[in-house]
Amino acid sequence: MVKTTEHDPFALFSFALRESDWELADLIACFLLYDRAARLRVYREILDAAERPGAPESLERLHRLATLSRNLDLSRD
C-alpha cells in the first residue's frame, strides 16, 4: 500500500470513483480543479477509473452522473 498524507484529496477522489460515489467524486473534482496543476491528475484518475463498466469517462459525464444520483435521491423522499 502506498503511503499518502492523512487527508489527501486525491486519495479520497480515487476512493469515491472506485466506490461509484459520483456525488462525492464530483464535489472533490470541483474542488481540485481550482488548482491548475491538479487538473491533469484529476483527468488521469477519471481515465483510469473509466476502464470499469459504468464508470464515467470524462469530467462532464461524472458531473451528469452526480446530478442524476442527487435527483434520484431527492425523489425518494
N, CA, C and O atoms as a printed pandas DataFrame, in Angstrom:
     atom_number atom_name residue_name chain_id  residue_number  x_coord  y_coord  z_coord
0              1         N          MET        A               1    0.840   -1.180    0.000
1              2        CA          MET        A               1    0.000    0.000    0.000
2              3         C          MET        A               1    0.888    1.248    0.000
3              4         O          MET        A               1    1.884    1.310    0.720
4              5         N          VAL        A               2    0.527    2.208   -0.790
5              6        CA          VAL        A               2    1.293    3.439   -0.913
6              7         C          VAL        A               2    0.924    4.379    0.226
7              8         O          VAL        A               2   -0.256    4.582    0.514
8              9         N          LYS        A               3    1.930    4.949    0.868
9             10        CA          LYS        A               3    1.674    5.890    1.950
10            11         C          LYS        A               3    1.224    7.221    1.348
11            12         O          LYS        A               3    1.856    7.758    0.439
12            13         N          THR        A               4    0.134    7.728    1.870
13            14        CA          THR        A               4   -0.379    9.028    1.445
14            15         C          THR        A               4   -0.500    9.927    2.662
15            16         O          THR        A               4   -0.430    9.456    3.798
16            17         N          THR        A               5   -0.678   11.201    2.432
17            18        CA          THR        A               5   -0.903   12.104    3.543
18            19         C          THR        A               5   -2.238   11.779    4.182
19            20         O          THR        A               5   -3.095   11.150    3.561
20            21         N          GLU        A               6   -2.411   12.201    5.403
21            22        CA          GLU        A               6   -3.597   11.822    6.155
22            23         C          GLU        A               6   -4.898   12.252    5.481
23            24         O          GLU        A               6   -5.881   11.511    5.495
24            25         N          HIS        A               7   -4.906   13.413    4.907
25            26        CA          HIS        A               7   -6.126   13.933    4.283
26            27         C          HIS        A               7   -5.863   14.277    2.827
27            28         O          HIS        A               7   -6.102   15.407    2.401
28            29         N          ASP        A               8   -5.384   13.332    2.078
29            30        CA          ASP        A               8   -5.055   13.536    0.677
30            31         C          ASP        A               8   -6.339   13.554   -0.151
31            32         O          ASP        A               8   -7.019   12.533   -0.250
32            33         N          PRO        A               9   -6.681   14.695   -0.745
33            34        CA          PRO        A               9   -7.917   14.761   -1.525
34            35         C          PRO        A               9   -7.908   13.830   -2.736
35            36         O          PRO        A               9   -8.965   13.362   -3.157
36            37         N          PHE        A              10   -6.733   13.556   -3.300
37            38        CA          PHE        A              10   -6.666   12.635   -4.436
38            39         C          PHE        A              10   -6.977   11.211   -4.007
39            40         O          PHE        A              10   -7.598   10.459   -4.758
40            41         N          ALA        A              11   -6.552   10.834   -2.811
41            42        CA          ALA        A              11   -6.869    9.501   -2.305
42            43         C          ALA        A              11   -8.376    9.369   -2.103
43            44         O          ALA        A              11   -8.960    8.338   -2.435
44            45         N          LEU        A              12   -8.998   10.400   -1.565
45            46        CA          LEU        A              12  -10.447   10.377   -1.371
46            47         C          LEU        A              12  -11.174   10.392   -2.710
47            48         O          LEU        A              12  -12.195    9.724   -2.870
48            49         N          PHE        A              13  -10.657   11.145   -3.665
49            50        CA          PHE        A              13  -11.240   11.190   -5.001
50            51         C          PHE        A              13  -11.180    9.812   -5.657
51            52         O          PHE        A              13  -12.167    9.347   -6.227
52            53         N          SER        A              14  -10.020    9.161   -5.574
53            54        CA          SER        A              14   -9.869    7.815   -6.132
54            55         C          SER        A              14  -10.814    6.829   -5.453
55            56         O          SER        A              14  -11.419    5.983   -6.112
56            57         N          PHE        A              15  -10.934    6.943   -4.143
57            58        CA          PHE        A              15  -11.828    6.070   -3.401
58            59         C          PHE        A              15  -13.277    6.276   -3.854
59            60         O          PHE        A              15  -14.004    5.306   -4.070
60            61         N          ALA        A              16  -13.692    7.525   -3.996
61            62        CA          ALA        A              16  -15.066    7.818   -4.414
62            63         C          ALA        A              16  -15.340    7.257   -5.807
63            64         O          ALA        A              16  -16.417    6.716   -6.055
64            65         N          LEU        A              17  -14.383    7.380   -6.711
65            66        CA          LEU        A              17  -14.553    6.812   -8.051
66            67         C          LEU        A              17  -14.652    5.298   -7.989
67            68         O          LEU        A              17  -15.503    4.695   -8.643
68            69         N          ARG        A              18  -13.775    4.684   -7.195
69            70        CA          ARG        A              18  -13.758    3.227   -7.075
70            71         C          ARG        A              18  -15.065    2.694   -6.482
71            72         O          ARG        A              18  -15.541    1.626   -6.866
72            73         N          GLU        A              19  -15.637    3.453   -5.542
73            74        CA          GLU        A              19  -16.872    3.031   -4.879
74            75         C          GLU        A              19  -18.128    3.526   -5.604
75            76         O          GLU        A              19  -19.240    3.331   -5.115
76            77         N          SER        A              20  -17.960    4.150   -6.740
77            78        CA          SER        A              20  -19.071    4.691   -7.538
78            79         C          SER        A              20  -19.907    5.710   -6.758
79            80         O          SER        A              20  -21.124    5.787   -6.923
80            81         N          ASP        A              21  -19.242    6.479   -5.919
81            82        CA          ASP        A              21  -19.901    7.571   -5.202
82            83         C          ASP        A              21  -19.727    8.823   -6.057
83            84         O          ASP        A              21  -18.835    9.639   -5.826
84            85         N          TRP        A              22  -20.593    8.947   -7.036
85            86        CA          TRP        A              22  -20.441   10.002   -8.040
86            87         C          TRP        A              22  -20.577   11.388   -7.432
87            88         O          TRP        A              22  -19.881   12.314   -7.848
88            89         N          GLU        A              23  -21.457   11.544   -6.459
89            90        CA          GLU        A              23  -21.644   12.861   -5.843
90            91         C          GLU        A              23  -20.374   13.315   -5.126
91            92         O          GLU        A              23  -19.941   14.456   -5.292
92            93         N          LEU        A              24  -19.782   12.435   -4.336
93            94        CA          LEU        A              24  -18.559   12.790   -3.626
94            95         C          LEU        A              24  -17.417   13.036   -4.608
95            96         O          LEU        A              24  -16.669   14.002   -4.457
96            97         N          ALA        A              25  -17.278   12.178   -5.601
97            98        CA          ALA        A              25  -16.211   12.348   -6.591
98            99         C          ALA        A              25  -16.363   13.677   -7.328
99           100         O          ALA        A              25  -15.373   14.366   -7.573
100          101         N          ASP        A              26  -17.581   14.036   -7.676
101          102        CA          ASP        A              26  -17.833   15.297   -8.377
102          103         C          ASP        A              26  -17.489   16.485   -7.486
103          104         O          ASP        A              26  -16.881   17.450   -7.949
104          105         N          LEU        A              27  -17.866   16.425   -6.229
105          106        CA          LEU        A              27  -17.573   17.508   -5.293
106          107         C          LEU        A              27  -16.063   17.700   -5.138
107          108         O          LEU        A              27  -15.566   18.826   -5.177
108          109         N          ILE        A              28  -15.347   16.604   -4.963
109          110        CA          ILE        A              28  -13.896   16.690   -4.801
110          111         C          ILE        A              28  -13.241   17.176   -6.090
111          112         O          ILE        A              28  -12.311   17.982   -6.049
112          113         N          ALA        A              29  -13.720   16.692   -7.233
113          114        CA          ALA        A              29  -13.157   17.123   -8.517
114          115         C          ALA        A              29  -13.337   18.629   -8.692
115          116         O          ALA        A              29  -12.412   19.316   -9.127
116          117         N          CYS        A              30  -14.501   19.139   -8.362
117          118        CA          CYS        A              30  -14.732   20.593   -8.483
118          119         C          CYS        A              30  -13.751   21.374   -7.612
119          120         O          CYS        A              30  -13.235   22.414   -8.023
120          121         N          PHE        A              31  -13.500   20.870   -6.419
121          122        CA          PHE        A              31  -12.543   21.498   -5.522
122          123         C          PHE        A              31  -11.125   21.442   -6.098
123          124         O          PHE        A              31  -10.400   22.436   -6.064
124          125         N          LEU        A              32  -10.737   20.293   -6.619
125          126        CA          LEU        A              32   -9.378   20.111   -7.134
126          127         C          LEU        A              32   -9.125   20.884   -8.422
127          128         O          LEU        A              32   -7.983   21.249   -8.700
128          129         N          LEU        A              33  -10.148   21.137   -9.200
129          130        CA          LEU        A              33   -9.955   21.811  -10.487
130          131         C          LEU        A              33   -9.559   23.277  -10.341
131          132         O          LEU        A              33   -9.133   23.901  -11.313
132          133         N          TYR        A              34   -9.695   23.830   -9.142
133          134        CA          TYR        A              34   -9.243   25.199   -8.931
134          135         C          TYR        A              34   -7.724   25.301   -8.997
135          136         O          TYR        A              34   -7.180   26.369   -9.277
136          137         N          ASP        A              35   -7.040   24.190   -8.739
137          138        CA          ASP        A              35   -5.588   24.150   -8.805
138          139         C          ASP        A              35   -5.180   23.662  -10.196
139          140         O          ASP        A              35   -5.443   22.515  -10.559
140          141         N          ARG        A              36   -4.551   24.520  -10.955
141          142        CA          ARG        A              36   -4.197   24.200  -12.335
142          143         C          ARG        A              36   -3.330   22.938  -12.425
143          144         O          ARG        A              36   -3.511   22.126  -13.333
144          145         N          ALA        A              37   -2.412   22.774  -11.508
145          146        CA          ALA        A              37   -1.516   21.614  -11.527
146          147         C          ALA        A              37   -2.267   20.316  -11.234
147          148         O          ALA        A              37   -1.857   19.248  -11.688
148          149         N          ALA        A              38   -3.341   20.398  -10.493
149          150        CA          ALA        A              38   -4.090   19.201  -10.116
150          151         C          ALA        A              38   -5.032   18.729  -11.221
151          152         O          ALA        A              38   -5.458   17.574  -11.211
152          153         N          ARG        A              39   -5.358   19.588  -12.158
153          154        CA          ARG        A              39   -6.321   19.224  -13.213
154          155         C          ARG        A              39   -5.899   17.986  -13.985
155          156         O          ARG        A              39   -6.707   17.083  -14.204
156          157         N          LEU        A              40   -4.655   17.941  -14.394
157          158        CA          LEU        A              40   -4.168   16.800  -15.168
158          159         C          LEU        A              40   -4.314   15.505  -14.376
159          160         O          LEU        A              40   -4.700   14.474  -14.926
160          161         N          ARG        A              41   -4.008   15.564  -13.098
161          162        CA          ARG        A              41   -4.136   14.366  -12.257
162          163         C          ARG        A              41   -5.596   13.929  -12.135
163          164         O          ARG        A              41   -5.889   12.734  -12.143
164          165         N          VAL        A              42   -6.501   14.881  -12.022
165          166        CA          VAL        A              42   -7.939   14.557  -11.948
166          167         C          VAL        A              42   -8.370   13.863  -13.234
167          168         O          VAL        A              42   -9.063   12.846  -13.190
168          169         N          TYR        A              43   -7.967   14.402  -14.369
169          170        CA          TYR        A              43   -8.331   13.800  -15.653
170          171         C          TYR        A              43   -7.759   12.390  -15.792
171          172         O          TYR        A              43   -8.420   11.488  -16.307
172          173         N          ARG        A              44   -6.512   12.211  -15.322
173          174        CA          ARG        A              44   -5.900   10.876  -15.375
174          175         C          ARG        A              44   -6.638    9.884  -14.483
175          176         O          ARG        A              44   -6.839    8.732  -14.867
176          177         N          GLU        A              45   -7.039   10.326  -13.303
177          178        CA          GLU        A              45   -7.779    9.453  -12.375
178          179         C          GLU        A              45   -9.093    9.001  -13.016
179          180         O          GLU        A              45   -9.479    7.838  -12.903
180          181         N          ILE        A              46   -9.767    9.922  -13.681
181          182        CA          ILE        A              46  -11.039    9.589  -14.328
182          183         C          ILE        A              46  -10.809    8.597  -15.465
183          184         O          ILE        A              46  -11.561    7.634  -15.615
184          185         N          LEU        A              47   -9.776    8.830  -16.259
185          186        CA          LEU        A              47   -9.487    7.911  -17.361
186          187         C          LEU        A              47   -9.118    6.524  -16.853
187          188         O          LEU        A              47   -9.518    5.520  -17.444
188          189         N          ASP        A              48   -8.366    6.459  -15.774
189          190        CA          ASP        A              48   -8.018    5.157  -15.185
190          191         C          ASP        A              48   -9.264    4.439  -14.682
191          192         O          ASP        A              48   -9.415    3.233  -14.878
192          193         N          ALA        A              49  -10.152    5.182  -14.036
193          194        CA          ALA        A              49  -11.374    4.584  -13.487
194          195         C          ALA        A              49  -12.359    4.217  -14.596
195          196         O          ALA        A              49  -13.216    3.356  -14.398
196          197         N          ALA        A              50  -12.246    4.859  -15.759
197          198        CA          ALA        A              50  -13.197    4.632  -16.852
198          199         C          ALA        A              50  -13.126    3.219  -17.410
199          200         O          ALA        A              50  -14.015    2.797  -18.149
200          201         N          GLU        A              51  -12.081    2.490  -17.064
201          202        CA          GLU        A              51  -11.968    1.112  -17.545
202          203         C          GLU        A              51  -13.012    0.199  -16.910
203          204         O          GLU        A              51  -13.326   -0.859  -17.456
204          205         N          ARG        A              52  -13.548    0.603  -15.761
205          206        CA          ARG        A              52  -14.585   -0.179  -15.098
206          207         C          ARG        A              52  -15.927    0.059  -15.791
207          208         O          ARG        A              52  -16.214    1.180  -16.209
208          209         N          PRO        A              53  -16.747   -0.980  -15.914
209          210        CA          PRO        A              53  -18.067   -0.800  -16.528
210          211         C          PRO        A              53  -18.924    0.190  -15.727
211          212         O          PRO        A              53  -19.021    0.096  -14.503
212          213         N          GLY        A              54  -19.532    1.123  -16.425
213          214        CA          GLY        A              54  -20.418    2.089  -15.792
214          215         C          GLY        A              54  -19.731    3.312  -15.227
215          216         O          GLY        A              54  -20.400    4.250  -14.793
216          217         N          ALA        A              55  -18.412    3.321  -15.223
217          218        CA          ALA        A              55  -17.679    4.469  -14.691
218          219         C          ALA        A              55  -17.644    5.582  -15.742
219          220         O          ALA        A              55  -17.622    5.310  -16.942
220          221         N          PRO        A              56  -17.639    6.829  -15.284
221          222        CA          PRO        A              56  -17.603    7.945  -16.238
222          223         C          PRO        A              56  -16.260    8.015  -16.947
223          224         O          PRO        A              56  -15.220    7.705  -16.366
224          225         N          GLU        A              57  -16.295    8.422  -18.202
225          226        CA          GLU        A              57  -15.058    8.521  -18.980
226          227         C          GLU        A              57  -14.590    9.964  -19.131
227          228         O          GLU        A              57  -13.569   10.225  -19.767
228          229         N          SER        A              58  -15.328   10.894  -18.551
229          230        CA          SER        A              58  -14.936   12.304  -18.611
230          231         C          SER        A              58  -15.475   13.032  -17.388
231          232         O          SER        A              58  -16.339   12.528  -16.670
232          233         N          LEU        A              59  -14.950   14.214  -17.173
233          234        CA          LEU        A              59  -15.402   15.037  -16.056
234          235         C          LEU        A              59  -16.862   15.453  -16.250
235          236         O          LEU        A              59  -17.625   15.520  -15.286
236          237         N          GLU        A              60  -17.238   15.724  -17.472
237          238        CA          GLU        A              60  -18.625   16.109  -17.753
238          239         C          GLU        A              60  -19.582   14.962  -17.438
239          240         O          GLU        A              60  -20.655   15.173  -16.874
240          241         N          ARG        A              61  -19.184   13.763  -17.805
241          242        CA          ARG        A              61  -20.019   12.584  -17.531
242          243         C          ARG        A              61  -20.127   12.344  -16.023
243          244         O          ARG        A              61  -21.192   11.984  -15.522
244          245         N          LEU        A              62  -19.018   12.545  -15.303
245          246        CA          LEU        A              62  -19.043   12.412  -13.849
246          247         C          LEU        A              62  -20.041   13.397  -13.252
247          248         O          LEU        A              62  -20.820   13.041  -12.368
248          249         N          HIS        A              63  -20.013   14.623  -13.732
249          250        CA          HIS        A              63  -20.946   15.636  -13.223
250          251         C          HIS        A              63  -22.398   15.247  -13.517
251          252         O          HIS        A              63  -23.270   15.424  -12.667
252          253         N          ARG        A              64  -22.657   14.722  -14.708
253          254        CA          ARG        A              64  -24.024   14.287  -15.044
254          255         C          ARG        A              64  -24.483   13.142  -14.156
255          256         O          ARG        A              64  -25.626   13.126  -13.699
256          257         N          LEU        A              65  -23.590   12.181  -13.910
257          258        CA          LEU        A              65  -23.943   11.059  -13.036
258          259         C          LEU        A              65  -24.205   11.534  -11.607
259          260         O          LEU        A              65  -25.111   11.033  -10.941
260          261         N          ALA        A              66  -23.418   12.494  -11.139
261          262        CA          ALA        A              66  -23.620   13.038   -9.793
262          263         C          ALA        A              66  -24.957   13.756   -9.702
263          264         O          ALA        A              66  -25.681   13.600   -8.719
264          265         N          THR        A              67  -25.290   14.542  -10.720
265          266        CA          THR        A              67  -26.567   15.248  -10.736
266          267         C          THR        A              67  -27.730   14.263  -10.770
267          268         O          THR        A              67  -28.711   14.427  -10.044
268          269         N          LEU        A              68  -27.619   13.256  -11.599
269          270        CA          LEU        A              68  -28.660   12.232  -11.675
270          271         C          LEU        A              68  -28.822   11.513  -10.343
271          272         O          LEU        A              68  -29.941   11.276   -9.890
272          273         N          SER        A              69  -27.719   11.174   -9.728
273          274        CA          SER        A              69  -27.747   10.493   -8.434
274          275         C          SER        A              69  -28.425   11.366   -7.378
275          276         O          SER        A              69  -29.244   10.879   -6.598
276          277         N          ARG        A              70  -28.085   12.649   -7.356
277          278        CA          ARG        A              70  -28.708   13.581   -6.406
278          279         C          ARG        A              70  -30.206   13.684   -6.653
279          280         O          ARG        A              70  -31.000   13.656   -5.712
280          281         N          ASN        A              71  -30.591   13.805   -7.914
281          282        CA          ASN        A              71  -32.013   13.937   -8.242
282          283         C          ASN        A              71  -32.795   12.687   -7.890
283          284         O          ASN        A              71  -33.924   12.777   -7.407
284          285         N          LEU        A              72  -32.215   11.530   -8.125
285          286        CA          LEU        A              72  -32.892   10.291   -7.760
286          287         C          LEU        A              72  -33.041   10.160   -6.248
287          288         O          LEU        A              72  -34.054    9.659   -5.759
288          289         N          ASP        A              73  -32.033   10.609   -5.514
289          290        CA          ASP        A              73  -32.100   10.553   -4.066
290          291         C          ASP        A              73  -33.163   11.505   -3.540
291          292         O          ASP        A              73  -33.857   11.181   -2.577
292          293         N          LEU        A              74  -33.302   12.686   -4.163
293          294        CA          LEU        A              74  -34.321   13.641   -3.728
294          295         C          LEU        A              74  -35.725   13.139   -4.027
295          296         O          LEU        A              74  -36.657   13.413   -3.270
296          297         N          SER        A              75  -35.885   12.406   -5.123
297          298        CA          SER        A              75  -37.208   11.915   -5.494
298          299         C          SER        A              75  -37.671   10.768   -4.594
299          300         O          SER        A              75  -38.857   10.441   -4.565
300          301         N          ARG        A              76  -36.739   10.161   -3.864
301          302        CA          ARG        A              76  -37.099    9.081   -2.949
302          303         C          ARG        A              76  -37.832    9.586   -1.729
303          304         O          ARG        A              76  -38.630    8.854   -1.143
304          305         N          ASP        A              77  -37.581   10.821   -1.333
305          306        CA          ASP        A              77  -38.187   11.369   -0.128
306          307         C          ASP        A              77  -39.641   11.597   -0.244
307          308         O          ASP        A              77  -40.272   12.058    0.707
